[in-house]
Amino acid sequence: MADTLSDDEIAAQLPDGWDRDGDEIVRTYEFETYLGGVGFAAGAGGLAQEAFHHPEMTIGWREVEVRLTTHDAGGVTEKDIELAERFEELV
Amino acid sequence: MADTLSDDEIAAQLPDGWDRDGDEIVRTYEFETYLGGVGFAAGAGGLAQEAFHHPEMTIGWREVEVRLTTHDAGGVTEKDIELAERFEELV
């Protein structure tokens, strides 16, 4: 099981645009169209399934909020950082 | 602009599985796989765009919570009921 990262490690490793929110890391992606956001969520869902690490994604009006945490570790781990970095490549 | 429905109208017209939550109607759909939920959200997003009426959809682990409201009417209207009925045809 992955170890949780320290506050300093999270701050150092968090990709640009992401914030820490307690036991989670979060980013809201904005899109020019509603379907742009839907398509992003579908693509991110594929990457999540490949990594078998599943974010919570809320699709709104031209935006998608993504939240990542590692439930079985009880906090933020390398798995969250790695998946966040992969999501960055989609936009 | 669509008129908001009365409490009785909402209760009478809400599709099975949907609940009213204040100014919104909500249903959580469950799926056998994570990607089943992702695919549902993508399909529902297409129907939403076609209707130009956009729900909030939260994709979690093998479930998707869908919330509908008509922002410019300030409550639940026929547009919400109609889109909820179309989502029911996806599952």
N, CA and C atoms of all chains as a GROMACS GRO file, in nm:
protein
  546
    1MET      N    1   0.085  -0.119   0.000
    1MET     CA    2   0.000   0.000   0.000
    1MET      C    3   0.089   0.125   0.000
    2ALA      N    4   0.046   0.223  -0.077
    2ALA     CA    5   0.126   0.346  -0.088
    2ALA      C    6   0.122   0.424   0.044
    3ASP      N    7   0.234   0.488   0.075
    3ASP     CA    8   0.239   0.575   0.194
    3ASP      C    9   0.183   0.712   0.159
    4THR      N   10   0.120   0.776   0.258
    4THR     CA   11   0.076   0.913   0.234
    4THR      C   12   0.199   1.004   0.228
    5LEU      N   13   0.186   1.110   0.150
    5LEU     CA   14   0.293   1.208   0.136
    5LEU      C   15   0.282   1.311   0.248
    6SER      N   16   0.395   1.368   0.284
    6SER     CA   17   0.394   1.475   0.384
    6SER      C   18   0.343   1.604   0.321
    7ASP      N   19   0.310   1.700   0.404
    7ASP     CA   20   0.266   1.831   0.353
    7ASP      C   21   0.369   1.888   0.256
    8ASP      N   22   0.496   1.881   0.294
    8ASP     CA   23   0.601   1.938   0.209
    8ASP      C   24   0.612   1.863   0.076
    9GLU      N   25   0.600   1.733   0.083
    9GLU     CA   26   0.607   1.654  -0.041
    9GLU      C   27   0.491   1.688  -0.134
   10ILE      N   28   0.373   1.700  -0.076
   10ILE     CA   29   0.256   1.736  -0.160
   10ILE      C   30   0.278   1.873  -0.223
   11ALA      N   31   0.318   1.970  -0.144
   11ALA     CA   32   0.339   2.105  -0.196
   11ALA      C   33   0.442   2.106  -0.308
   12ALA      N   34   0.546   2.025  -0.294
   12ALA     CA   35   0.654   2.023  -0.393
   12ALA      C   36   0.612   1.952  -0.521
   13GLN      N   37   0.523   1.855  -0.511
   13GLN     CA   38   0.495   1.767  -0.625
   13GLN      C   39   0.365   1.799  -0.697
   14LEU      N   40   0.281   1.880  -0.636
   14LEU     CA   41   0.149   1.906  -0.695
   14LEU      C   42   0.165   1.978  -0.830
   15PRO      N   43   0.102   1.926  -0.935
   15PRO     CA   44   0.112   1.996  -1.064
   15PRO      C   45   0.048   2.134  -1.057
   16ASP      N   46   0.093   2.223  -1.145
   16ASP     CA   47   0.035   2.357  -1.154
   16ASP      C   48  -0.116   2.346  -1.174
   17GLY      N   49  -0.191   2.430  -1.105
   17GLY     CA   50  -0.335   2.433  -1.122
   17GLY      C   51  -0.409   2.348  -1.021
   18TRP      N   52  -0.338   2.259  -0.954
   18TRP     CA   53  -0.398   2.173  -0.852
   18TRP      C   54  -0.381   2.235  -0.714
   19ASP      N   55  -0.480   2.209  -0.629
   19ASP     CA   56  -0.474   2.253  -0.489
   19ASP      C   57  -0.493   2.134  -0.398
   20ARG      N   58  -0.440   2.146  -0.279
   20ARG     CA   59  -0.468   2.046  -0.178
   20ARG      C   60  -0.593   2.088  -0.101
   21ASP      N   61  -0.678   1.989  -0.071
   21ASP     CA   62  -0.797   2.015   0.010
   21ASP      C   63  -0.808   1.901   0.111
   22GLY      N   64  -0.741   1.916   0.224
   22GLY     CA   65  -0.742   1.812   0.327
   22GLY      C   66  -0.677   1.685   0.276
   23ASP      N   67  -0.753   1.576   0.275
   23ASP     CA   68  -0.700   1.447   0.231
   23ASP      C   69  -0.707   1.428   0.081
   24GLU      N   70  -0.742   1.534   0.009
   24GLU     CA   71  -0.759   1.524  -0.136
   24GLU      C   72  -0.674   1.628  -0.207
   25ILE      N   73  -0.654   1.605  -0.337
   25ILE     CA   74  -0.605   1.711  -0.424
   25ILE      C   75  -0.714   1.737  -0.527
   26VAL      N   76  -0.726   1.863  -0.569
   26VAL     CA   77  -0.840   1.902  -0.651
   26VAL      C   78  -0.799   2.002  -0.758
   27ARG      N   79  -0.859   1.986  -0.874
   27ARG     CA   80  -0.847   2.089  -0.977
   27ARG      C   81  -0.979   2.100  -1.052
   28THR      N   82  -1.018   2.223  -1.084
   28THR     CA   83  -1.134   2.246  -1.170
   28THR      C   84  -1.082   2.287  -1.307
   29TYR      N   85  -1.111   2.205  -1.406
   29TYR     CA   86  -1.074   2.233  -1.545
   29TYR      C   87  -1.189   2.307  -1.613
   30GLU      N   88  -1.156   2.409  -1.689
   30GLU     CA   89  -1.258   2.484  -1.761
   30GLU      C   90  -1.247   2.458  -1.911
   31PHE      N   91  -1.360   2.463  -1.977
   31PHE     CA   92  -1.368   2.428  -2.119
   31PHE      C   93  -1.451   2.531  -2.194
   32GLU      N   94  -1.429   2.540  -2.324
   32GLU     CA   95  -1.504   2.638  -2.404
   32GLU      C   96  -1.646   2.590  -2.432
   33THR      N   97  -1.666   2.458  -2.425
   33THR     CA   98  -1.799   2.404  -2.451
   33THR      C   99  -1.834   2.301  -2.344
   34TYR      N  100  -1.963   2.276  -2.331
   34TYR     CA  101  -2.009   2.173  -2.237
   34TYR      C  102  -1.952   2.035  -2.275
   35LEU      N  103  -1.961   2.002  -2.405
   35LEU     CA  104  -1.914   1.870  -2.446
   35LEU      C  105  -1.763   1.856  -2.436
   36GLY      N  106  -1.691   1.968  -2.436
   36GLY     CA  107  -1.547   1.961  -2.409
   36GLY      C  108  -1.521   1.903  -2.271
   37GLY      N  109  -1.600   1.946  -2.175
   37GLY     CA  110  -1.586   1.894  -2.039
   37GLY      C  111  -1.626   1.747  -2.029
   38VAL      N  112  -1.736   1.713  -2.099
   38VAL     CA  113  -1.782   1.573  -2.098
   38VAL      C  114  -1.673   1.483  -2.159
   39GLY      N  115  -1.615   1.528  -2.269
   39GLY     CA  116  -1.510   1.449  -2.334
   39GLY      C  117  -1.387   1.434  -2.247
   40PHE      N  118  -1.350   1.542  -2.179
   40PHE     CA  119  -1.237   1.534  -2.086
   40PHE      C  120  -1.264   1.428  -1.979
   41ALA      N  121  -1.384   1.430  -1.922
   41ALA     CA  122  -1.416   1.335  -1.815
   41ALA      C  123  -1.410   1.192  -1.867
   42ALA      N  124  -1.455   1.171  -1.990
   42ALA     CA  125  -1.449   1.036  -2.047
   42ALA      C  126  -1.303   0.992  -2.064
   43GLY      N  127  -1.220   1.082  -2.116
   43GLY     CA  128  -1.079   1.048  -2.133
   43GLY      C  129  -1.009   1.025  -2.001
   44ALA      N  130  -1.035   1.113  -1.905
   44ALA     CA  131  -0.976   1.097  -1.772
   44ALA      C  132  -1.023   0.967  -1.708
   45GLY      N  133  -1.149   0.930  -1.735
   45GLY     CA  134  -1.200   0.804  -1.683
   45GLY      C  135  -1.124   0.685  -1.737
   46GLY      N  136  -1.085   0.693  -1.863
   46GLY     CA  137  -1.004   0.585  -1.922
   46GLY      C  138  -0.868   0.574  -1.856
   47LEU      N  139  -0.803   0.688  -1.836
   47LEU     CA  140  -0.673   0.686  -1.768
   47LEU      C  141  -0.686   0.636  -1.625
   48ALA      N  142  -0.795   0.675  -1.560
   48ALA     CA  143  -0.818   0.632  -1.421
   48ALA      C  144  -0.835   0.481  -1.414
   49GLN      N  145  -0.912   0.428  -1.510
   49GLN     CA  146  -0.934   0.283  -1.509
   49GLN      C  147  -0.802   0.210  -1.536
   50GLU      N  148  -0.722   0.262  -1.629
   50GLU     CA  149  -0.593   0.199  -1.660
   50GLU      C  150  -0.505   0.194  -1.535
   51ALA      N  151  -0.507   0.303  -1.459
   51ALA     CA  152  -0.426   0.310  -1.336
   51ALA      C  153  -0.496   0.240  -1.218
   52PHE      N  154  -0.618   0.197  -1.240
   52PHE     CA  155  -0.706   0.147  -1.134
   52PHE      C  156  -0.700   0.237  -1.010
   53HIS      N  157  -0.722   0.364  -1.037
   53HIS     CA  158  -0.723   0.466  -0.932
   53HIS      C  159  -0.826   0.569  -0.976
   54HIS      N  160  -0.933   0.582  -0.898
   54HIS     CA  161  -1.054   0.645  -0.952
   54HIS      C  162  -1.086   0.776  -0.883
   55PRO      N  163  -1.080   0.885  -0.956
   55PRO     CA  164  -1.112   1.015  -0.899
   55PRO      C  165  -1.264   1.033  -0.887
   56GLU      N  166  -1.304   1.134  -0.812
   56GLU     CA  167  -1.441   1.183  -0.822
   56GLU      C  168  -1.438   1.300  -0.920
   57MET      N  169  -1.526   1.294  -1.020
   57MET     CA  170  -1.529   1.400  -1.122
   57MET      C  171  -1.670   1.455  -1.132
   58THR      N  172  -1.682   1.586  -1.115
   58THR     CA  173  -1.813   1.650  -1.125
   58THR      C  174  -1.818   1.736  -1.250
   59ILE      N  175  -1.904   1.694  -1.341
   59ILE     CA  176  -1.921   1.766  -1.468
   59ILE      C  177  -2.026   1.873  -1.449
   60GLY      N  178  -1.988   1.998  -1.469
   60GLY     CA  179  -2.082   2.108  -1.463
   60GLY      C  180  -2.089   2.178  -1.597
   61TRP      N  181  -2.129   2.303  -1.594
   61TRP     CA  182  -2.143   2.382  -1.718
   61TRP      C  183  -2.005   2.432  -1.761
   62ARG      N  184  -1.949   2.366  -1.860
   62ARG     CA  185  -1.818   2.399  -1.917
   62ARG      C  186  -1.706   2.390  -1.813
   63GLU      N  187  -1.725   2.305  -1.714
   63GLU     CA  188  -1.615   2.280  -1.621
   63GLU      C  189  -1.628   2.141  -1.560
   64VAL      N  190  -1.515   2.086  -1.521
   64VAL     CA  191  -1.511   1.956  -1.454
   64VAL      C  192  -1.420   1.969  -1.332
   65GLU      N  193  -1.474   1.939  -1.215
   65GLU     CA  194  -1.393   1.936  -1.094
   65GLU      C  195  -1.346   1.794  -1.070
   66VAL      N  196  -1.215   1.779  -1.052
   66VAL     CA  197  -1.156   1.646  -1.030
   66VAL      C  198  -1.097   1.642  -0.890
   67ARG      N  199  -1.132   1.538  -0.815
   67ARG     CA  200  -1.078   1.518  -0.680
   67ARG      C  201  -1.011   1.382  -0.671
   68LEU      N  202  -0.890   1.382  -0.620
   68LEU     CA  203  -0.813   1.258  -0.607
   68LEU      C  204  -0.770   1.238  -0.462
   69THR      N  205  -0.782   1.114  -0.416
   69THR     CA  206  -0.728   1.074  -0.287
   69THR      C  207  -0.703   0.924  -0.294
   70THR      N  208  -0.623   0.874  -0.201
   70THR     CA  209  -0.600   0.730  -0.194
   70THR      C  210  -0.673   0.678  -0.070
   71HIS      N  211  -0.792   0.621  -0.093
   71HIS     CA  212  -0.879   0.586   0.020
   71HIS      C  213  -0.811   0.489   0.117
   72ASP      N  214  -0.744   0.387   0.063
   72ASP     CA  215  -0.692   0.285   0.154
   72ASP      C  216  -0.568   0.334   0.231
   73ALA      N  217  -0.509   0.443   0.187
   73ALA     CA  218  -0.398   0.503   0.264
   73ALA      C  219  -0.449   0.616   0.354
   74GLY      N  220  -0.568   0.664   0.329
   74GLY     CA  221  -0.624   0.772   0.412
   74GLY      C  222  -0.566   0.908   0.382
   75GLY      N  223  -0.521   0.931   0.260
   75GLY     CA  224  -0.465   1.062   0.227
   75GLY      C  225  -0.409   1.064   0.087
   76VAL      N  226  -0.321   1.162   0.063
   76VAL     CA  227  -0.263   1.183  -0.069
   76VAL      C  228  -0.133   1.102  -0.082
   77THR      N  229  -0.125   1.025  -0.190
   77THR     CA  230  -0.006   0.943  -0.215
   77THR      C  231   0.049   0.975  -0.354
   78GLU      N  232   0.161   0.908  -0.386
   78GLU     CA  233   0.220   0.921  -0.520
   78GLU      C  234   0.119   0.886  -0.629
   79LYS      N  235   0.029   0.793  -0.600
   79LYS     CA  236  -0.070   0.752  -0.701
   79LYS      C  237  -0.156   0.870  -0.744
   80ASP      N  238  -0.188   0.957  -0.649
   80ASP     CA  239  -0.270   1.074  -0.681
   80ASP      C  240  -0.192   1.174  -0.765
   81ILE      N  241  -0.068   1.197  -0.725
   81ILE     CA  242   0.016   1.291  -0.801
   81ILE      C  243   0.036   1.241  -0.944
   82GLU      N  244   0.064   1.112  -0.957
   82GLU     CA  245   0.089   1.056  -1.090
   82GLU      C  246  -0.033   1.068  -1.180
   83LEU      N  247  -0.151   1.040  -1.124
   83LEU     CA  248  -0.271   1.048  -1.208
   83LEU      C  249  -0.304   1.194  -1.241
   84ALA      N  250  -0.283   1.283  -1.147
   84ALA     CA  251  -0.304   1.426  -1.175
   84ALA      C  252  -0.213   1.470  -1.291
   85GLU      N  253  -0.088   1.423  -1.291
   85GLU     CA  254   0.004   1.460  -1.399
   85GLU      C  255  -0.046   1.407  -1.534
   86ARG      N  256  -0.103   1.288  -1.531
   86ARG     CA  257  -0.154   1.233  -1.657
   86ARG      C  258  -0.276   1.312  -1.705
   87PHE      N  259  -0.360   1.355  -1.613
   87PHE     CA  260  -0.476   1.435  -1.654
   87PHE      C  261  -0.431   1.567  -1.718
   88GLU      N  262  -0.320   1.620  -1.670
   88GLU     CA  263  -0.269   1.746  -1.727
   88GLU      C  264  -0.238   1.732  -1.876
   89GLU      N  265  -0.203   1.612  -1.916
   89GLU     CA  266  -0.169   1.591  -2.057
   89GLU      C  267  -0.292   1.589  -2.148
   90LEU      N  268  -0.409   1.583  -2.089
   90LEU     CA  269  -0.533   1.579  -2.169
   90LEU      C  270  -0.580   1.717  -2.210
   91VAL      N  271  -0.529   1.822  -2.147
   91VAL     CA  272  -0.583   1.956  -2.175
   91VAL      C  273  -0.479   2.044  -2.243
   92MET      N  274  -3.965   3.137  -2.104
   92MET     CA  275  -3.900   3.066  -1.995
   92MET      C  276  -4.000   2.968  -1.932
   93ALA      N  277  -3.952   2.851  -1.899
   93ALA     CA  278  -4.040   2.749  -1.842
   93ALA      C  279  -4.084   2.789  -1.701
   94ASP      N  280  -4.208   2.752  -1.666
   94ASP     CA  281  -4.257   2.776  -1.530
   94ASP      C  282  -4.212   2.663  -1.439
   95THR      N  283  -4.187   2.697  -1.313
   95THR     CA  284  -4.156   2.591  -1.217
   95THR      C  285  -4.282   2.509  -1.191
   96LEU      N  286  -4.260   2.383  -1.162
   96LEU     CA  287  -4.371   2.293  -1.131
   96LEU      C  288  -4.404   2.303  -0.982
   97SER      N  289  -4.530   2.276  -0.949
   97SER     CA  290  -4.571   2.273  -0.809
   97SER      C  291  -4.519   2.145  -0.743
   98ASP      N  292  -4.525   2.141  -0.612
   98ASP     CA  293  -4.484   2.020  -0.540
   98ASP      C  294  -4.561   1.898  -0.590
   99ASP      N  295  -4.692   1.914  -0.608
   99ASP     CA  296  -4.774   1.802  -0.652
   99ASP      C  297  -4.738   1.759  -0.793
  100GLU      N  298  -4.713   1.855  -0.878
  100GLU     CA  299  -4.676   1.820  -1.016
  100GLU      C  300  -4.543   1.745  -1.020
  101ILE      N  301  -4.448   1.791  -0.939
  101ILE     CA  302  -4.318   1.721  -0.935
  101ILE      C  303  -4.338   1.578  -0.885
  102ALA      N  304  -4.411   1.564  -0.775
  102ALA     CA  305  -4.432   1.430  -0.718
  102ALA      C  306  -4.499   1.337  -0.820
  103ALA      N  307  -4.591   1.392  -0.896
  103ALA     CA  308  -4.666   1.309  -0.991
  103ALA      C  309  -4.583   1.271  -1.113
  104GLN      N  310  -4.489   1.358  -1.150
  104GLN     CA  311  -4.420   1.339  -1.278
  104GLN      C  312  -4.279   1.282  -1.266
  105LEU      N  313  -4.226   1.279  -1.144
  105LEU     CA  314  -4.088   1.235  -1.127
  105LEU      C  315  -4.075   1.088  -1.168
  106PRO      N  316  -3.979   1.055  -1.255
  106PRO     CA  317  -3.961   0.914  -1.292
  106PRO      C  318  -3.919   0.830  -1.171
  107ASP      N  319  -3.948   0.702  -1.177
  107ASP     CA  320  -3.904   0.611  -1.070
  107ASP      C  321  -3.754   0.622  -1.049
  108GLY      N  322  -3.714   0.622  -0.923
  108GLY     CA  323  -3.571   0.625  -0.892
  108GLY      C  324  -3.519   0.765  -0.867
  109TRP      N  325  -3.595   0.866  -0.908
  109TRP     CA  326  -3.555   1.005  -0.886
  109TRP      C  327  -3.617   1.059  -0.758
  110ASP      N  328  -3.545   1.149  -0.693
  110ASP     CA  329  -3.595   1.217  -0.574
  110ASP      C  330  -3.586   1.367  -0.595
  111ARG      N  331  -3.673   1.436  -0.522
  111ARG     CA  332  -3.662   1.581  -0.521
  111ARG      C  333  -3.571   1.622  -0.408
  112ASP      N  334  -3.486   1.722  -0.434
  112ASP     CA  335  -3.398   1.776  -0.330
  112ASP      C  336  -3.402   1.928  -0.343
  113GLY      N  337  -3.500   1.990  -0.279
  113GLY     CA  338  -3.514   2.136  -0.286
  113GLY      C  339  -3.547   2.180  -0.427
  114ASP      N  340  -3.461   2.263  -0.486
  114ASP     CA  341  -3.483   2.315  -0.620
  114ASP      C  342  -3.432   2.221  -0.728
  115GLU      N  343  -3.390   2.101  -0.689
  115GLU     CA  344  -3.333   2.008  -0.785
  115GLU      C  345  -3.407   1.875  -0.782
  116ILE      N  346  -3.388   1.795  -0.886
  116ILE     CA  347  -3.422   1.653  -0.880
  116ILE      C  348  -3.293   1.576  -0.898
  117VAL      N  349  -3.284   1.460  -0.832
  117VAL     CA  350  -3.156   1.389  -0.825
  117VAL      C  351  -3.178   1.239  -0.834
  118ARG      N  352  -3.088   1.173  -0.903
  118ARG     CA  353  -3.083   1.027  -0.899
  118ARG      C  354  -2.938   0.982  -0.904
  119THR      N  355  -2.907   0.880  -0.824
  119THR     CA  356  -2.775   0.817  -0.831
  119THR      C  357  -2.790   0.684  -0.904
  120TYR      N  358  -2.725   0.674  -1.019
  120TYR     CA  359  -2.724   0.551  -1.098
  120TYR      C  360  -2.606   0.466  -1.056
  121GLU      N  361  -2.628   0.336  -1.042
  121GLU     CA  362  -2.519   0.245  -1.006
  121GLU      C  363  -2.485   0.155  -1.124
  122PHE      N  364  -2.358   0.119  -1.132
  122PHE     CA  365  -2.307   0.043  -1.245
  122PHE      C  366  -2.220  -0.072  -1.197
  123GLU      N  367  -2.206  -0.174  -1.281
  123GLU     CA  368  -2.123  -0.289  -1.242
  123GLU      C  369  -1.975  -0.258  -1.254
  124THR      N  370  -1.941  -0.161  -1.337
  124THR     CA  371  -1.800  -0.125  -1.357
  124THR      C  372  -1.784   0.026  -1.352
  125TYR      N  373  -1.661   0.069  -1.325
  125TYR     CA  374  -1.632   0.212  -1.326
  125TYR      C  375  -1.658   0.273  -1.463
  126LEU      N  376  -1.610   0.205  -1.567
  126LEU     CA  377  -1.627   0.262  -1.701
  126LEU      C  378  -1.773   0.260  -1.746
  127GLY      N  379  -1.854   0.174  -1.688
  127GLY     CA  380  -1.997   0.179  -1.715
  127GLY      C  381  -2.054   0.314  -1.674
  128GLY      N  382  -2.012   0.364  -1.560
  128GLY     CA  383  -2.056   0.495  -1.513
  128GLY      C  384  -2.002   0.607  -1.600
  129VAL      N  385  -1.876   0.596  -1.639
  129VAL     CA  386  -1.815   0.698  -1.726
  129VAL      C  387  -1.889   0.705  -1.859
  130GLY      N  388  -1.920   0.587  -1.914
  130GLY     CA  389  -1.992   0.583  -2.041
  130GLY      C  390  -2.132   0.641  -2.031
  131PHE      N  391  -2.199   0.610  -1.921
  131PHE     CA  392  -2.332   0.669  -1.898
  131PHE      C  393  -2.324   0.821  -1.897
  132ALA      N  394  -2.226   0.875  -1.825
  132ALA     CA  395  -2.214   1.021  -1.815
  132ALA      C  396  -2.187   1.082  -1.952
  133ALA      N  397  -2.107   1.014  -2.034
  133ALA     CA  398  -2.080   1.066  -2.168
  133ALA      C  399  -2.208   1.067  -2.251
  134GLY      N  400  -2.286   0.957  -2.244
  134GLY     CA  401  -2.411   0.951  -2.319
  134GLY      C  402  -2.511   1.053  -2.270
  135ALA      N  403  -2.523   1.065  -2.138
  135ALA     CA  404  -2.615   1.163  -2.080
  135ALA      C  405  -2.573   1.304  -2.119
  136GLY      N  406  -2.442   1.326  -2.127
  136GLY     CA  407  -2.392   1.456  -2.169
  136GLY      C  408  -2.435   1.490  -2.311
  137GLY      N  409  -2.437   1.390  -2.397
  137GLY     CA  410  -2.483   1.413  -2.534
  137GLY      C  411  -2.630   1.451  -2.538
  138LEU      N  412  -2.712   1.379  -2.462
  138LEU     CA  413  -2.855   1.413  -2.456
  138LEU      C  414  -2.876   1.552  -2.396
  139ALA      N  415  -2.796   1.583  -2.296
  139ALA     CA  416  -2.808   1.715  -2.231
  139ALA      C  417  -2.775   1.826  -2.330
  140GLN      N  418  -2.669   1.805  -2.408
  140GLN     CA  419  -2.631   1.907  -2.504
  140GLN      C  420  -2.739   1.923  -2.610
  141GLU      N  421  -2.795   1.811  -2.655
  141GLU     CA  422  -2.901   1.817  -2.756
  141GLU      C  423  -3.020   1.898  -2.704
  142ALA      N  424  -3.053   1.878  -2.576
  142ALA     CA  425  -3.165   1.951  -2.515
  142ALA      C  426  -3.124   2.092  -2.470
  143PHE      N  427  -2.997   2.122  -2.481
  143PHE     CA  428  -2.936   2.242  -2.424
  143PHE      C  429  -2.987   2.266  -2.282
  144HIS      N  430  -2.976   2.163  -2.203
  144HIS     CA  431  -3.016   2.167  -2.063
  144HIS      C  432  -2.917   2.077  -1.988
  145HIS      N  433  -2.838   2.136  -1.898
  145HIS     CA  434  -2.716   2.069  -1.855
  145HIS      C  435  -2.720   2.032  -1.707
  146PRO      N  436  -2.720   1.904  -1.678
  146PRO     CA  437  -2.720   1.859  -1.538
  146PRO      C  438  -2.582   1.873  -1.477
  147GLU      N  439  -2.577   1.862  -1.345
  147GLU     CA  440  -2.450   1.837  -1.277
  147GLU      C  441  -2.440   1.686  -1.258
  148MET      N  442  -2.329   1.629  -1.302
  148MET     CA  443  -2.310   1.484  -1.291
  148MET      C  444  -2.179   1.457  -1.219
  149THR      N  445  -2.188   1.380  -1.111
  149THR     CA  446  -2.068   1.344  -1.036
  149THR      C  447  -2.039   1.196  -1.053
  150ILE      N  448  -1.925   1.170  -1.118
  150ILE     CA  449  -1.883   1.032  -1.144
  150ILE      C  450  -1.801   0.984  -1.025
  151GLY      N  451  -1.847   0.878  -0.960
  151GLY     CA  452  -1.772   0.818  -0.850
  151GLY      C  453  -1.736   0.674  -0.885
  152TRP      N  454  -1.714   0.596  -0.784
  152TRP     CA  455  -1.676   0.455  -0.803
  152TRP      C  456  -1.801   0.373  -0.834
  153ARG      N  457  -1.819   0.342  -0.961
  153ARG     CA  458  -1.932   0.263  -1.009
  153ARG      C  459  -2.067   0.329  -0.982
  154GLU      N  460  -2.067   0.461  -0.973
  154GLU     CA  461  -2.194   0.531  -0.960
  154GLU      C  462  -2.181   0.672  -1.016
  155VAL      N  463  -2.294   0.723  -1.062
  155VAL     CA  464  -2.301   0.861  -1.114
  155VAL      C  465  -2.423   0.927  -1.052
  156GLU      N  466  -2.400   1.038  -0.982
  156GLU     CA  467  -2.512   1.117  -0.929
  156GLU      C  468  -2.546   1.227  -1.028
  157VAL      N  469  -2.673   1.235  -1.065
  157VAL     CA  470  -2.720   1.334  -1.162
  157VAL      C  471  -2.815   1.430  -1.091
  158ARG      N  472  -2.790   1.559  -1.108
  158ARG     CA  473  -2.876   1.662  -1.049
  158ARG      C  474  -2.926   1.754  -1.160
  159LEU      N  475  -3.056   1.776  -1.161
  159LEU     CA  476  -3.116   1.862  -1.262
  159LEU      C  477  -3.195   1.973  -1.196
  160THR      N  478  -3.181   2.092  -1.251
  160THR     CA  479  -3.263   2.206  -1.211
  160THR      C  480  -3.267   2.302  -1.329
  161THR      N  481  -3.362   2.394  -1.327
  161THR     CA  482  -3.369   2.495  -1.432
  161THR      C  483  -3.328   2.628  -1.370
  162HIS      N  484  -3.201   2.665  -1.392
  162HIS     CA  485  -3.146   2.780  -1.320
  162HIS      C  486  -3.225   2.908  -1.346
  163ASP      N  487  -3.263   2.932  -1.472
  163ASP     CA  488  -3.325   3.062  -1.501
  163ASP      C  489  -3.470   3.069  -1.452
  164ALA      N  490  -3.528   2.955  -1.416
  164ALA     CA  491  -3.662   2.954  -1.355
  164ALA      C  492  -3.653   2.947  -1.203
  165GLY      N  493  -3.538   2.908  -1.152
  165GLY     CA  494  -3.520   2.900  -1.007
  165GLY      C  495  -3.584   2.778  -0.945
  166GLY      N  496  -3.596   2.670  -1.021
  166GLY     CA  497  -3.656   2.549  -0.963
  166GLY      C  498  -3.670   2.440  -1.068
  167VAL      N  499  -3.759   2.346  -1.038
  167VAL     CA  500  -3.781   2.230  -1.125
  167VAL      C  501  -3.891   2.262  -1.226
  168THR      N  502  -3.860   2.236  -1.353
  168THR     CA  503  -3.957   2.260  -1.461
  168THR      C  504  -3.974   2.134  -1.544
  169GLU      N  505  -4.061   2.143  -1.643
  169GLU     CA  506  -4.082   2.032  -1.737
  169GLU      C  507  -3.951   1.991  -1.803
  170LYS      N  508  -3.861   2.087  -1.825
  170LYS     CA  509  -3.735   2.054  -1.892
  170LYS      C  510  -3.656   1.952  -1.811
  171ASP      N  511  -3.662   1.964  -1.679
  171ASP     CA  512  -3.589   1.870  -1.593
  171ASP      C  513  -3.652   1.731  -1.599
  172ILE      N  514  -3.786   1.728  -1.591
  172ILE     CA  515  -3.855   1.599  -1.596
  172ILE      C  516  -3.828   1.530  -1.729
  173GLU      N  517  -3.835   1.607  -1.837
  173GLU     CA  518  -3.816   1.548  -1.970
  173GLU      C  519  -3.675   1.491  -1.986
  174LEU      N  520  -3.576   1.564  -1.936
  174LEU     CA  521  -3.438   1.514  -1.951
  174LEU      C  522  -3.415   1.392  -1.860
  175ALA      N  523  -3.473   1.395  -1.740
  175ALA     CA  524  -3.464   1.278  -1.651
  175ALA      C  525  -3.522   1.155  -1.720
  176GLU      N  526  -3.635   1.173  -1.788
  176GLU     CA  527  -3.697   1.059  -1.858
  176GLU      C  528  -3.606   1.007  -1.969
  177ARG      N  529  -3.538   1.097  -2.035
  177ARG     CA  530  -3.447   1.052  -2.142
  177ARG      C  531  -3.328   0.978  -2.083
  178PHE      N  532  -3.278   1.023  -1.969
  178PHE     CA  533  -3.165   0.953  -1.905
  178PHE      C  534  -3.206   0.810  -1.866
  179GLU      N  535  -3.333   0.794  -1.827
  179GLU     CA  536  -3.379   0.660  -1.788
  179GLU      C  537  -3.366   0.561  -1.902
  180GLU      N  538  -3.373   0.611  -2.025
  180GLU     CA  539  -3.364   0.521  -2.140
  180GLU      C  540  -3.221   0.473  -2.165
  181LEU      N  541  -3.125   0.532  -2.098
  181LEU     CA  542  -2.984   0.493  -2.117
  181LEU      C  543  -2.945   0.373  -2.033
  182VAL      N  544  -3.025   0.341  -1.932
  182VAL     CA  545  -2.982   0.235  -1.838
  182VAL      C  546  -3.073   0.113  -1.848
   0.00000   0.00000   0.00000
